């Protein structure tokens, strides 16, 4: 039996979260297959075939998959699920939309946010906002798992030579329809894929100060901009910048937290960063407990000085 990774893609390219999920699949100790369900998605299938460690790519092509509607994708996964012991999804917004539907249709439990594969039936996942780690063992014949991508290194995007097999696409369920999308344009790296992130908290005081102080630093470093939930709730930053338990989980090479106190919910979203730099004038701020480098200073003075030094 084999392990199936349900890929995220834009019909032309495979998204980075899929590469981390392939690494988790390889740790399950079985042959790894990748499902590309899309419309005119030959480019994505070819890209998936190049991923190191992938033995086969299943390509289901139909108009109903063009926009990744969860109902259609879940039906496709369920149709081929009997041939697999594990079904792995990236723990992204899209993966979390599809995986519970698949688990329900298969009448099995779901293992969410797996960060480590101990064995074919045993996994680790964070609980209590990351303050504890649970070891979960599943006896289900088919295991449905979402993979927290920050817990696994990305598989090499090239070097593989998997066969691409066309499979029959399930009919459109008709239970949902794609009407349109409004996509925010951003010249910066996507938050969950960025190597460097500069984040601001409620101490920024306003959206104007947020942009005035942090944007020059992000520009100098080629970084993505992030924010705490408090900053987002206050209207200082857009929702898609939110880092934390109810935002995005990130693990960049460098994470700079300016004016972020370090509430447990925020730490849950960024504590796996390789190097954490905290700038805060409160010496008791919890962020200092996880920071590799801490600067007790007024961010409105320290950050411009840092920009000037760069």
Buried (B, 14 or more C-beta within 10 A) or exposed (E): EBBBBBBBBEBEBBBBBBBBBBBBBBBBEBBBBBBBBBBEBBBBBBBBBBBBBBBBBBBBBBEBBBBBBBBBBBBBBBBBBEEBBBBBBBBBEBBBBBBBBBBEBBEBEBBBBBBBBEEBBEBBBBEEBBEEEEEBEBEBEBBBBBBBBBBBEBBBBEEBEBEBEEBEBBEBBEEEEEEEEEEEEEEBBEBBBBEBBBBBBBBBBEBEBBBBBBBBBBBBBEBBBBBBBBBBEBEBBEEBBBBBBEBBBBBBEBBBBBBBBBBBBBBBBBBBBEEBBBBBBEEEBBBBEBBEEBBBBEBBEBBBEBBEEE
